[in-house]
Amino acid sequence: MKRLTKEDIRKTTGILNPVGHVVLAFKDDAVTAQAVEALQGAGFGADDILAYLASEATPRLRERVRTASEVAGFGYEITLMRRYLAFAEEGAGWLIVHAPENDATQRIVEVAKRLDALCAVRYHRLASEDLL
């Protein structure tokens, strides 16, 4: 699986579908920063972790939901995007973590649970999986 960059994410339009990655939301930017440190301590490199401040994520999510709703106003993907937007509007910080293997996903889940993540969703080619 290709490790995505912030530029890759920025260039993607419509529904967010980062295959081989886990998307996580945390209560606020401070907890998100703690999660980055915990993930690095669990063996993830800086290139594996894309961190977004709430102020950075909210306008982008709002635009994604708007454009995706025009094409796919139903289904699990748009439901996820709306859920992400609700968290973002409440000040959540975000991580997109490269996790092509199950062991990486397990380490992410451990950090997510320890830091009370609001959500953790793993993206596969044809489906997404709620991890919490």
A tleap script that builds the chain and sets N, CA, C and O, in Angstrom:
source leaprc.protein.ff14SB
mol = sequence {
  NMET LYS ARG LEU THR LYS GLU ASP ILE ARG
  LYS THR THR GLY ILE LEU ASN PRO VAL GLY
  HIE VAL VAL LEU ALA PHE LYS ASP ASP ALA
  VAL THR ALA GLN ALA VAL GLU ALA LEU GLN
  GLY ALA GLY PHE GLY ALA ASP ASP ILE LEU
  ALA TYR LEU ALA SER GLU ALA THR PRO ARG
  LEU ARG GLU ARG VAL ARG THR ALA SER GLU
  VAL ALA GLY PHE GLY TYR GLU ILE THR LEU
  MET ARG ARG TYR LEU ALA PHE ALA GLU GLU
  GLY ALA GLY TRP LEU ILE VAL HIE ALA PRO
  GLU ASN ASP ALA THR GLN ARG ILE VAL GLU
  VAL ALA LYS ARG LEU ASP ALA LEU CYS ALA
  VAL ARG TYR HIE ARG LEU ALA SER GLU ASP
  LEU CLEU
}
set mol.1.N position { 0.835 -1.191 0.000 }
set mol.1.CA position { 0.000 0.000 0.000 }
set mol.1.C position { 0.876 1.250 0.000 }
set mol.1.O position { 1.880 1.325 0.708 }
set mol.2.N position { 0.485 2.194 -0.783 }
set mol.2.CA position { 1.218 3.457 -0.849 }
set mol.2.C position { 0.982 4.262 0.427 }
set mol.2.O position { -0.150 4.399 0.889 }
set mol.3.N position { 2.055 4.787 0.981 }
set mol.3.CA position { 1.971 5.677 2.149 }
set mol.3.C position { 1.562 7.052 1.620 }
set mol.3.O position { 2.272 7.643 0.807 }
set mol.4.N position { 0.427 7.553 2.077 }
set mol.4.CA position { -0.073 8.840 1.607 }
set mol.4.C position { 0.644 9.999 2.286 }
set mol.4.O position { 1.162 9.877 3.396 }
set mol.5.N position { 0.656 11.121 1.586 }
set mol.5.CA position { 1.189 12.368 2.126 }
set mol.5.C position { 0.030 13.352 2.272 }
set mol.5.O position { -1.068 13.111 1.771 }
set mol.6.N position { 0.284 14.450 2.957 }
set mol.6.CA position { -0.757 15.484 3.063 }
set mol.6.C position { -1.126 16.019 1.681 }
set mol.6.O position { -2.280 16.367 1.433 }
set mol.7.N position { -0.155 16.083 0.798 }
set mol.7.CA position { -0.430 16.546 -0.566 }
set mol.7.C position { -1.375 15.573 -1.282 }
set mol.7.O position { -2.290 16.005 -1.982 }
set mol.8.N position { -1.158 14.267 -1.111 }
set mol.8.CA position { -2.065 13.273 -1.704 }
set mol.8.C position { -3.489 13.476 -1.193 }
set mol.8.O position { -4.444 13.465 -1.970 }
set mol.9.N position { -3.620 13.660 0.111 }
set mol.9.CA position { -4.942 13.856 0.720 }
set mol.9.C position { -5.572 15.141 0.194 }
set mol.9.O position { -6.758 15.165 -0.135 }
set mol.10.N position { -4.782 16.206 0.116 }
set mol.10.CA position { -5.294 17.492 -0.351 }
set mol.10.C position { -5.822 17.398 -1.778 }
set mol.10.O position { -6.834 18.017 -2.108 }
set mol.11.N position { -5.148 16.635 -2.618 }
set mol.11.CA position { -5.531 16.528 -4.029 }
set mol.11.C position { -6.740 15.626 -4.255 }
set mol.11.O position { -7.363 15.682 -5.316 }
set mol.12.N position { -7.075 14.799 -3.273 }
set mol.12.CA position { -8.209 13.894 -3.392 }
set mol.12.C position { -9.499 14.681 -3.211 }
set mol.12.O position { -9.623 15.484 -2.286 }
set mol.13.N position { -10.450 14.445 -4.094 }
set mol.13.CA position { -11.739 15.127 -3.979 }
set mol.13.C position { -12.818 14.116 -3.593 }
set mol.13.O position { -12.639 12.909 -3.755 }
set mol.14.N position { -13.924 14.619 -3.087 }
set mol.14.CA position { -15.050 13.757 -2.738 }
set mol.14.C position { -14.793 12.953 -1.482 }
set mol.14.O position { -14.171 13.437 -0.536 }
set mol.15.N position { -15.274 11.730 -1.479 }
set mol.15.CA position { -15.186 10.842 -0.321 }
set mol.15.C position { -13.730 10.524 -0.012 }
set mol.15.O position { -12.942 10.224 -0.908 }
set mol.16.N position { -13.392 10.593 1.249 }
set mol.16.CA position { -12.053 10.231 1.713 }
set mol.16.C position { -11.964 8.710 1.779 }
set mol.16.O position { -12.797 8.072 2.423 }
set mol.17.N position { -10.958 8.118 1.118 }
set mol.17.CA position { -10.805 6.667 1.106 }
set mol.17.C position { -9.319 6.299 1.125 }
set mol.17.O position { -8.798 5.789 0.134 }
set mol.18.N position { -8.632 6.554 2.249 }
set mol.18.CA position { -7.190 6.300 2.320 }
set mol.18.C position { -6.875 4.820 2.582 }
set mol.18.O position { -6.572 4.435 3.711 }
set mol.19.N position { -6.948 4.006 1.537 }
set mol.19.CA position { -6.727 2.563 1.650 }
set mol.19.C position { -5.358 2.295 2.271 }
set mol.19.O position { -4.357 2.910 1.905 }
set mol.20.N position { -5.345 1.351 3.228 }
set mol.20.CA position { -4.105 1.007 3.907 }
set mol.20.C position { -3.756 1.939 5.048 }
set mol.20.O position { -2.638 1.910 5.564 }
set mol.21.N position { -4.708 2.765 5.442 }
set mol.21.CA position { -4.508 3.736 6.517 }
set mol.21.C position { -5.649 3.648 7.527 }
set mol.21.O position { -6.721 3.117 7.235 }
set mol.22.N position { -5.396 4.178 8.714 }
set mol.22.CA position { -6.424 4.307 9.745 }
set mol.22.C position { -6.625 5.794 10.006 }
set mol.22.O position { -5.659 6.529 10.209 }
set mol.23.N position { -7.877 6.232 10.002 }
set mol.23.CA position { -8.229 7.612 10.327 }
set mol.23.C position { -8.700 7.633 11.777 }
set mol.23.O position { -9.571 6.859 12.174 }
set mol.24.N position { -8.106 8.535 12.560 }
set mol.24.CA position { -8.448 8.657 13.976 }
set mol.24.C position { -8.815 10.092 14.301 }
set mol.24.O position { -8.252 11.035 13.745 }
set mol.25.N position { -9.769 10.244 15.211 }
set mol.25.CA position { -10.113 11.563 15.746 }
set mol.25.C position { -9.926 11.516 17.256 }
set mol.25.O position { -10.249 10.524 17.910 }
set mol.26.N position { -9.398 12.609 17.791 }
set mol.26.CA position { -9.211 12.743 19.233 }
set mol.26.C position { -9.890 14.018 19.702 }
set mol.26.O position { -10.149 14.923 18.909 }
set mol.27.N position { -10.172 14.083 20.983 }
set mol.27.CA position { -10.948 15.171 21.581 }
set mol.27.C position { -10.491 16.555 21.141 }
set mol.27.O position { -11.318 17.418 20.844 }
set mol.28.N position { -9.186 16.769 21.097 }
set mol.28.CA position { -8.668 18.088 20.728 }
set mol.28.C position { -7.240 17.945 20.208 }
set mol.28.O position { -6.691 16.845 20.147 }
set mol.29.N position { -6.662 19.062 19.841 }
set mol.29.CA position { -5.322 19.044 19.259 }
set mol.29.C position { -4.265 18.570 20.250 }
set mol.29.O position { -3.287 17.940 19.847 }
set mol.30.N position { -4.441 18.861 21.535 }
set mol.30.CA position { -3.463 18.440 22.543 }
set mol.30.C position { -3.427 16.917 22.662 }
set mol.30.O position { -2.349 16.325 22.725 }
set mol.31.N position { -4.587 16.288 22.694 }
set mol.31.CA position { -4.634 14.824 22.781 }
set mol.31.C position { -4.100 14.215 21.486 }
set mol.31.O position { -3.450 13.170 21.509 }
set mol.32.N position { -4.372 14.863 20.372 }
set mol.32.CA position { -3.848 14.386 19.093 }
set mol.32.C position { -2.323 14.395 19.110 }
set mol.32.O position { -1.695 13.457 18.619 }
set mol.33.N position { -1.728 15.435 19.664 }
set mol.33.CA position { -0.266 15.504 19.776 }
set mol.33.C position { 0.258 14.375 20.667 }
set mol.33.O position { 1.307 13.798 20.382 }
set mol.34.N position { -0.463 14.061 21.738 }
set mol.34.CA position { -0.079 12.932 22.596 }
set mol.34.C position { -0.145 11.621 21.813 }
set mol.34.O position { 0.702 10.744 21.986 }
set mol.35.N position { -1.143 11.495 20.963 }
set mol.35.CA position { -1.292 10.282 20.153 }
set mol.35.C position { -0.128 10.136 19.178 }
set mol.35.O position { 0.364 9.029 18.960 }
set mol.36.N position { 0.310 11.243 18.594 }
set mol.36.CA position { 1.468 11.194 17.694 }
set mol.36.C position { 2.679 10.658 18.450 }
set mol.36.O position { 3.377 9.772 17.957 }
set mol.37.N position { 2.927 11.185 19.630 }
set mol.37.CA position { 4.063 10.722 20.444 }
set mol.37.C position { 3.921 9.242 20.789 }
set mol.37.O position { 4.892 8.490 20.713 }
set mol.38.N position { 2.719 8.825 21.166 }
set mol.38.CA position { 2.488 7.425 21.526 }
set mol.38.C position { 2.691 6.506 20.322 }
set mol.38.O position { 3.261 5.423 20.457 }
set mol.39.N position { 2.230 6.930 19.157 }
set mol.39.CA position { 2.409 6.122 17.951 }
set mol.39.C position { 3.879 6.023 17.568 }
set mol.39.O position { 4.346 4.960 17.159 }
set mol.40.N position { 4.606 7.122 17.699 }
set mol.40.CA position { 6.038 7.070 17.421 }
set mol.40.C position { 6.730 6.135 18.408 }
set mol.40.O position { 7.642 5.400 18.031 }
set mol.41.N position { 6.303 6.160 19.663 }
set mol.41.CA position { 6.833 5.241 20.662 }
set mol.41.C position { 6.490 3.789 20.367 }
set mol.41.O position { 7.187 2.877 20.812 }
set mol.42.N position { 5.409 3.574 19.612 }
set mol.42.CA position { 4.977 2.225 19.235 }
set mol.42.C position { 5.605 1.771 17.921 }
set mol.42.O position { 5.255 0.716 17.391 }
set mol.43.N position { 6.536 2.574 17.396 }
set mol.43.CA position { 7.274 2.150 16.215 }
set mol.43.C position { 6.892 2.792 14.897 }
set mol.43.O position { 7.460 2.444 13.861 }
set mol.44.N position { 5.950 3.714 14.903 }
set mol.44.CA position { 5.578 4.392 13.661 }
set mol.44.C position { 6.537 5.541 13.402 }
set mol.44.O position { 6.917 6.266 14.322 }
set mol.45.N position { 6.922 5.702 12.150 }
set mol.45.CA position { 7.799 6.797 11.776 }
set mol.45.C position { 7.008 8.059 11.500 }
set mol.45.O position { 5.787 8.022 11.345 }
set mol.46.N position { 7.714 9.172 11.439 }
set mol.46.CA position { 7.063 10.458 11.159 }
set mol.46.C position { 6.321 10.424 9.827 }
set mol.46.O position { 5.270 11.052 9.695 }
set mol.47.N position { 6.847 9.704 8.835 }
set mol.47.CA position { 6.198 9.620 7.525 }
set mol.47.C position { 4.921 8.786 7.548 }
set mol.47.O position { 4.099 8.872 6.636 }
set mol.48.N position { 4.762 7.979 8.593 }
set mol.48.CA position { 3.570 7.133 8.706 }
set mol.48.C position { 2.366 7.888 9.248 }
set mol.48.O position { 1.233 7.425 9.115 }
set mol.49.N position { 2.599 9.044 9.858 }
set mol.49.CA position { 1.551 9.751 10.599 }
set mol.49.C position { 1.297 11.124 9.982 }
set mol.49.O position { 2.194 11.964 9.921 }
set mol.50.N position { 0.078 11.338 9.531 }
set mol.50.CA position { -0.339 12.659 9.052 }
set mol.50.C position { -1.235 13.254 10.127 }
set mol.50.O position { -2.294 12.705 10.431 }
set mol.51.N position { -0.818 14.369 10.698 }
set mol.51.CA position { -1.582 15.013 11.772 }
set mol.51.C position { -2.242 16.277 11.245 }
set mol.51.O position { -1.638 17.044 10.496 }
set mol.52.N position { -3.486 16.479 11.645 }
set mol.52.CA position { -4.253 17.652 11.239 }
set mol.52.C position { -4.855 18.313 12.472 }
set mol.52.O position { -5.513 17.656 13.278 }
set mol.53.N position { -4.629 19.599 12.612 }
set mol.53.CA position { -5.289 20.381 13.657 }
set mol.53.C position { -6.769 20.498 13.311 }
set mol.53.O position { -7.150 20.389 12.145 }
set mol.54.N position { -7.590 20.719 14.314 }
set mol.54.CA position { -9.024 20.896 14.072 }
set mol.54.C position { -9.275 22.032 13.085 }
set mol.54.O position { -10.114 21.914 12.192 }
set mol.55.N position { -8.543 23.132 13.253 }
set mol.55.CA position { -8.743 24.291 12.372 }
set mol.55.C position { -8.356 23.989 10.930 }
set mol.55.O position { -8.863 24.619 10.002 }
set mol.56.N position { -7.472 23.041 10.744 }
set mol.56.CA position { -7.031 22.639 9.411 }
set mol.56.C position { -8.027 21.660 8.785 }
set mol.56.O position { -8.300 21.731 7.587 }
set mol.57.N position { -8.563 20.754 9.590 }
set mol.57.CA position { -9.426 19.689 9.076 }
set mol.57.C position { -10.857 20.131 8.818 }
set mol.57.O position { -11.474 19.682 7.853 }
set mol.58.N position { -11.394 21.001 9.659 }
set mol.58.CA position { -12.819 21.333 9.579 }
set mol.58.C position { -13.235 21.898 8.223 }
set mol.58.O position { -14.194 21.391 7.642 }
set mol.59.N position { -12.563 22.925 7.685 }
set mol.59.CA position { -13.012 23.440 6.389 }
set mol.59.C position { -12.892 22.410 5.269 }
set mol.59.O position { -13.733 22.361 4.372 }
set mol.60.N position { -11.858 21.600 5.322 }
set mol.60.CA position { -11.684 20.577 4.282 }
set mol.60.C position { -12.768 19.515 4.366 }
set mol.60.O position { -13.310 19.090 3.345 }
set mol.61.N position { -13.085 19.086 5.584 }
set mol.61.CA position { -14.155 18.101 5.742 }
set mol.61.C position { -15.498 18.674 5.316 }
set mol.61.O position { -16.298 17.989 4.679 }
set mol.62.N position { -15.740 19.915 5.664 }
set mol.62.CA position { -16.996 20.568 5.277 }
set mol.62.C position { -17.139 20.554 3.748 }
set mol.62.O position { -18.211 20.251 3.223 }
set mol.63.N position { -16.069 20.878 3.051 }
set mol.63.CA position { -16.088 20.893 1.583 }
set mol.63.C position { -16.261 19.480 1.024 }
set mol.63.O position { -17.011 19.279 0.070 }
set mol.64.N position { -15.575 18.509 1.610 }
set mol.64.CA position { -15.717 17.119 1.144 }
set mol.64.C position { -17.160 16.634 1.299 }
set mol.64.O position { -17.707 16.008 0.391 }
set mol.65.N position { -17.766 16.919 2.436 }
set mol.65.CA position { -19.149 16.494 2.666 }
set mol.65.C position { -20.073 17.178 1.666 }
set mol.65.O position { -20.974 16.547 1.112 }
set mol.66.N position { -19.848 18.459 1.439 }
set mol.66.CA position { -20.697 19.188 0.491 }
set mol.66.C position { -20.600 18.583 -0.905 }
set mol.66.O position { -21.625 18.302 -1.527 }
set mol.67.N position { -19.391 18.380 -1.402 }
set mol.67.CA position { -19.231 17.867 -2.765 }
set mol.67.C position { -19.630 16.400 -2.866 }
set mol.67.O position { -20.206 15.986 -3.873 }
set mol.68.N position { -19.333 15.613 -1.842 }
set mol.68.CA position { -19.698 14.194 -1.878 }
set mol.68.C position { -21.203 14.014 -1.787 }
set mol.68.O position { -21.752 13.104 -2.408 }
set mol.69.N position { -21.876 14.857 -1.029 }
set mol.69.CA position { -23.327 14.745 -0.875 }
set mol.69.C position { -24.045 14.966 -2.193 }
set mol.69.O position { -25.131 14.429 -2.411 }
set mol.70.N position { -23.446 15.751 -3.071 }
set mol.70.CA position { -24.055 16.004 -4.376 }
set mol.70.C position { -24.079 14.739 -5.225 }
set mol.70.O position { -24.979 14.554 -6.045 }
set mol.71.N position { -23.088 13.866 -5.029 }
set mol.71.CA position { -22.958 12.660 -5.836 }
set mol.71.C position { -23.449 11.420 -5.097 }
set mol.71.O position { -24.147 10.580 -5.666 }
set mol.72.N position { -23.076 11.318 -3.825 }
set mol.72.CA position { -23.374 10.104 -3.044 }
set mol.72.C position { -23.977 10.508 -1.714 }
set mol.72.O position { -23.312 10.434 -0.680 }
set mol.73.N position { -25.216 10.929 -1.732 }
set mol.73.CA position { -25.852 11.435 -0.526 }
set mol.73.C position { -26.291 10.374 0.457 }
set mol.73.O position { -26.916 10.688 1.470 }
set mol.74.N position { -25.975 9.128 0.177 }
set mol.74.CA position { -26.351 8.039 1.074 }
set mol.74.C position { -25.197 7.044 1.107 }
set mol.74.O position { -24.227 7.174 0.360 }
set mol.75.N position { -25.315 6.069 1.965 }
set mol.75.CA position { -24.277 5.053 2.053 }
set mol.75.C position { -23.346 5.312 3.217 }
set mol.75.O position { -23.326 6.396 3.800 }
set mol.76.N position { -22.572 4.283 3.540 }
set mol.76.CA position { -21.716 4.337 4.710 }
set mol.76.C position { -20.620 5.384 4.579 }
set mol.76.O position { -20.271 6.032 5.565 }
set mol.77.N position { -20.073 5.563 3.390 }
set mol.77.CA position { -18.972 6.501 3.210 }
set mol.77.C position { -19.380 7.931 3.547 }
set mol.77.O position { -18.654 8.633 4.251 }
set mol.78.N position { -20.524 8.362 3.054 }
set mol.78.CA position { -20.949 9.733 3.341 }
set mol.78.C position { -21.368 9.850 4.807 }
set mol.78.O position { -21.205 10.909 5.413 }
set mol.79.N position { -21.905 8.773 5.377 }
set mol.79.CA position { -22.229 8.772 6.806 }
set mol.79.C position { -20.965 8.977 7.633 }
set mol.79.O position { -20.969 9.750 8.591 }
set mol.80.N position { -19.884 8.289 7.269 }
set mol.80.CA position { -18.603 8.476 7.952 }
set mol.80.C position { -18.113 9.909 7.824 }
set mol.80.O position { -17.667 10.510 8.802 }
set mol.81.N position { -18.197 10.455 6.617 }
set mol.81.CA position { -17.723 11.821 6.397 }
set mol.81.C position { -18.521 12.810 7.242 }
set mol.81.O position { -17.952 13.755 7.788 }
set mol.82.N position { -19.811 12.606 7.352 }
set mol.82.CA position { -20.636 13.494 8.190 }
set mol.82.C position { -20.266 13.345 9.668 }
set mol.82.O position { -20.247 14.323 10.415 }
set mol.83.N position { -19.975 12.122 10.076 }
set mol.83.CA position { -19.536 11.889 11.458 }
set mol.83.C position { -18.199 12.589 11.701 }
set mol.83.O position { -18.013 13.232 12.734 }
set mol.84.N position { -17.279 12.467 10.761 }
set mol.84.CA position { -15.990 13.150 10.879 }
set mol.84.C position { -16.193 14.661 10.990 }
set mol.84.O position { -15.554 15.320 11.810 }
set mol.85.N position { -17.074 15.199 10.172 }
set mol.85.CA position { -17.326 16.637 10.200 }
set mol.85.C position { -17.882 17.064 11.556 }
set mol.85.O position { -17.478 18.098 12.087 }
set mol.86.N position { -18.795 16.288 12.120 }
set mol.86.CA position { -19.352 16.626 13.440 }
set mol.86.C position { -18.247 16.663 14.491 }
set mol.86.O position { -18.216 17.576 15.316 }
set mol.87.N position { -17.341 15.690 14.475 }
set mol.87.CA position { -16.212 15.694 15.413 }
set mol.87.C position { -15.325 16.913 15.180 }
set mol.87.O position { -14.905 17.575 16.129 }
set mol.88.N position { -15.046 17.201 13.923 }
set mol.88.CA position { -14.172 18.338 13.591 }
set mol.88.C position { -14.774 19.646 14.080 }
set mol.88.O position { -14.064 20.494 14.621 }
set mol.89.N position { -16.074 19.813 13.896 }
set mol.89.CA position { -16.729 21.048 14.328 }
set mol.89.C position { -16.737 21.196 15.847 }
set mol.89.O position { -16.933 22.296 16.361 }
set mol.90.N position { -16.523 20.092 16.568 }
set mol.90.CA position { -16.416 20.130 18.031 }
set mol.90.C position { -14.967 20.300 18.488 }
set mol.90.O position { -14.690 20.276 19.687 }
set mol.91.N position { -14.038 20.473 17.536 }
set mol.91.CA position { -12.642 20.732 17.888 }
set mol.91.C position { -11.715 19.537 17.865 }
set mol.91.O position { -10.601 19.617 18.381 }
set mol.92.N position { -12.146 18.427 17.278 }
set mol.92.CA position { -11.314 17.224 17.240 }
set mol.92.C position { -10.069 17.427 16.388 }
set mol.92.O position { -10.094 18.114 15.367 }
set mol.93.N position { -8.983 16.813 16.835 }
set mol.93.CA position { -7.762 16.721 16.040 }
set mol.93.C position { -7.763 15.380 15.322 }
set mol.93.O position { -8.460 14.451 15.729 }
set mol.94.N position { -6.977 15.281 14.249 }
set mol.94.CA position { -7.060 14.124 13.360 }
set mol.94.C position { -5.703 13.542 13.050 }
set mol.94.O position { -4.701 14.252 12.976 }
set mol.95.N position { -5.690 12.229 12.868 }
set mol.95.CA position { -4.513 11.534 12.371 }
set mol.95.C position { -4.940 10.598 11.249 }
set mol.95.O position { -6.006 9.985 11.302 }
set mol.96.N position { -4.097 10.502 10.243 }
set mol.96.CA position { -4.227 9.463 9.227 }
set mol.96.C position { -2.911 8.704 9.294 }
set mol.96.O position { -1.849 9.254 9.007 }
set mol.97.N position { -2.993 7.422 9.679 }
set mol.97.CA position { -1.792 6.639 9.965 }
set mol.97.C position { -1.682 5.477 8.982 }
set mol.97.O position { -2.626 4.708 8.800 }
set mol.98.N position { -0.523 5.365 8.359 }
set mol.98.CA position { -0.259 4.271 7.426 }
set mol.98.C position { -0.226 2.960 8.204 }
set mol.98.O position { 0.570 2.798 9.129 }
set mol.99.N position { -1.090 2.031 7.825 }
set mol.99.CA position { -1.205 0.758 8.543 }
set mol.99.C position { -1.597 -0.351 7.573 }
set mol.99.O position { -2.724 -0.845 7.619 }
set mol.100.N position { -0.682 -0.744 6.699 }
set mol.100.CA position { -1.031 -1.762 5.707 }
set mol.100.C position { -1.139 -3.174 6.277 }
set mol.100.O position { -1.715 -4.056 5.640 }
set mol.101.N position { -0.593 -3.392 7.465 }
set mol.101.CA position { -0.577 -4.728 8.068 }
set mol.101.C position { -1.399 -4.751 9.357 }
set mol.101.O position { -1.588 -3.723 10.008 }
set mol.102.N position { -1.878 -5.936 9.710 }
set mol.102.CA position { -2.701 -6.089 10.914 }
set mol.102.C position { -1.963 -5.715 12.191 }
set mol.102.O position { -2.565 -5.151 13.103 }
set mol.103.N position { -0.660 -6.021 12.276 }
set mol.103.CA position { 0.068 -5.698 13.507 }
set mol.103.C position { 0.149 -4.190 13.711 }
set mol.103.O position { 0.068 -3.711 14.842 }
set mol.104.N position { 0.306 -3.444 12.628 }
set mol.104.CA position { 0.322 -1.978 12.732 }
set mol.104.C position { -1.037 -1.475 13.211 }
set mol.104.O position { -1.119 -0.585 14.057 }
set mol.105.N position { -2.095 -2.054 12.662 }
set mol.105.CA position { -3.440 -1.653 13.067 }
set mol.105.C position { -3.664 -1.929 14.549 }
set mol.105.O position { -4.270 -1.114 15.245 }
set mol.106.N position { -3.187 -3.056 15.032 }
set mol.106.CA position { -3.357 -3.389 16.448 }
set mol.106.C position { -2.648 -2.373 17.339 }
set mol.106.O position { -3.184 -1.982 18.376 }
set mol.107.N position { -1.452 -1.942 16.948 }
set mol.107.CA position { -0.726 -0.938 17.734 }
set mol.107.C position { -1.481 0.389 17.737 }
set mol.107.O position { -1.504 1.093 18.747 }
set mol.108.N position { -2.091 0.724 16.620 }
set mol.108.CA position { -2.886 1.953 16.534 }
set mol.108.C position { -4.093 1.861 17.462 }
set mol.108.O position { -4.396 2.810 18.184 }
set mol.109.N position { -4.779 0.725 17.446 }
set mol.109.CA position { -5.962 0.540 18.294 }
set mol.109.C position { -5.595 0.678 19.768 }
set mol.109.O position { -6.349 1.271 20.539 }
set mol.110.N position { -4.454 0.139 20.163 }
set mol.110.CA position { -4.020 0.258 21.559 }
set mol.110.C position { -3.855 1.722 21.962 }
set mol.110.O position { -4.283 2.124 23.044 }
set mol.111.N position { -3.237 2.516 21.091 }
set mol.111.CA position { -3.069 3.951 21.366 }
set mol.111.C position { -4.431 4.639 21.368 }
set mol.111.O position { -4.711 5.463 22.238 }
set mol.112.N position { -5.272 4.305 20.400 }
set mol.112.CA position { -6.603 4.921 20.301 }
set mol.112.C position { -7.414 4.687 21.570 }
set mol.112.O position { -8.053 5.607 22.080 }
set mol.113.N position { -7.388 3.477 22.070 }
set mol.113.CA position { -8.138 3.161 23.294 }
set mol.113.C position { -7.547 3.874 24.503 }
set mol.113.O position { -8.282 4.410 25.332 }
set mol.114.N position { -6.225 3.879 24.603 }
set mol.114.CA position { -5.565 4.506 25.756 }
set mol.114.C position { -5.864 5.998 25.827 }
set mol.114.O position { -5.981 6.559 26.916 }
set mol.115.N position { -5.989 6.645 24.659 }
set mol.115.CA position { -6.209 8.092 24.620 }
set mol.115.C position { -7.658 8.457 24.292 }
set mol.115.O position { -7.949 9.593 23.917 }
set mol.116.N position { -8.560 7.489 24.435 }
set mol.116.CA position { -10.002 7.726 24.240 }
set mol.116.C position { -10.327 8.371 22.895 }
set mol.116.O position { -11.009 9.394 22.836 }
set mol.117.N position { -9.840 7.771 21.831 }
set mol.117.CA position { -10.148 8.278 20.491 }
set mol.117.C position { -11.658 8.317 20.275 }
set mol.117.O position { -12.391 7.454 20.756 }
set mol.118.N position { -12.101 9.323 19.549 }
set mol.118.CA position { -13.517 9.444 19.210 }
set mol.118.C position { -13.904 8.434 18.145 }
set mol.118.O position { -15.032 7.942 18.120 }
set mol.119.N position { -12.958 8.130 17.265 }
set mol.119.CA position { -13.178 7.109 16.246 }
set mol.119.C position { -11.831 6.625 15.731 }
set mol.119.O position { -10.816 7.313 15.841 }
set mol.120.N position { -11.849 5.436 15.171 }
set mol.120.CA position { -10.690 4.859 14.491 }
set mol.120.C position { -11.257 3.981 13.383 }
set mol.120.O position { -11.941 2.993 13.653 }
set mol.121.N position { -10.972 4.343 12.145 }
set mol.121.CA position { -11.538 3.632 11.004 }
set mol.121.C position { -10.406 3.211 10.080 }
set mol.121.O position { -9.608 4.035 9.633 }
set mol.122.N position { -10.351 1.908 9.801 }
set mol.122.CA position { -9.345 1.359 8.890 }
set mol.122.C position { -9.971 1.248 7.504 }
set mol.122.O position { -11.104 0.792 7.352 }
set mol.123.N position { -9.215 1.671 6.503 }
set mol.123.CA position { -9.707 1.657 5.128 }
set mol.123.C position { -9.076 0.515 4.344 }
set mol.123.O position { -7.855 0.382 4.270 }
set mol.124.N position { -9.952 -0.310 3.756 }
set mol.124.CA position { -9.552 -1.403 2.871 }
set mol.124.C position { -9.954 -1.007 1.448 }
set mol.124.O position { -10.586 0.030 1.247 }
set mol.125.N position { -9.596 -1.814 0.481 }
set mol.125.CA position { -9.935 -1.498 -0.917 }
set mol.125.C position { -11.444 -1.341 -1.139 }
set mol.125.O position { -11.882 -0.402 -1.804 }
set mol.126.N position { -12.219 -2.246 -0.590 }
set mol.126.CA position { -13.653 -2.238 -0.872 }
set mol.126.C position { -14.532 -1.917 0.326 }
set mol.126.O position { -15.758 -1.910 0.214 }
set mol.127.N position { -13.921 -1.655 1.459 }
set mol.127.CA position { -14.724 -1.400 2.661 }
set mol.127.C position { -13.903 -0.620 3.678 }
set mol.127.O position { -12.683 -0.503 3.567 }
set mol.128.N position { -14.599 -0.099 4.659 }
set mol.128.CA position { -13.930 0.519 5.803 }
set mol.128.C position { -14.398 -0.224 7.048 }
set mol.128.O position { -15.486 -0.799 7.075 }
set mol.129.N position { -13.556 -0.199 8.076 }
set mol.129.CA position { -13.795 -1.002 9.274 }
set mol.129.C position { -13.656 -0.136 10.518 }
set mol.129.O position { -12.595 0.435 10.770 }
set mol.130.N position { -14.737 -0.040 11.298 }
set mol.130.CA position { -14.667 0.654 12.582 }
set mol.130.C position { -13.846 -0.195 13.536 }
set mol.130.O position { -14.120 -1.383 13.705 }
set mol.131.N position { -12.844 0.403 14.160 }
set mol.131.CA position { -11.946 -0.341 15.039 }
set mol.131.C position { -12.269 -0.178 16.515 }
set mol.131.O position { -11.745 -0.922 17.345 }
set mol.132.N position { -13.115 0.773 16.855 }
set mol.132.CA position { -13.477 0.999 18.262 }
set mol.132.C position { -14.951 0.710 18.481 }
set mol.132.O position { -15.446 0.841 19.601 }
savepdb mol mol.pdb
quit
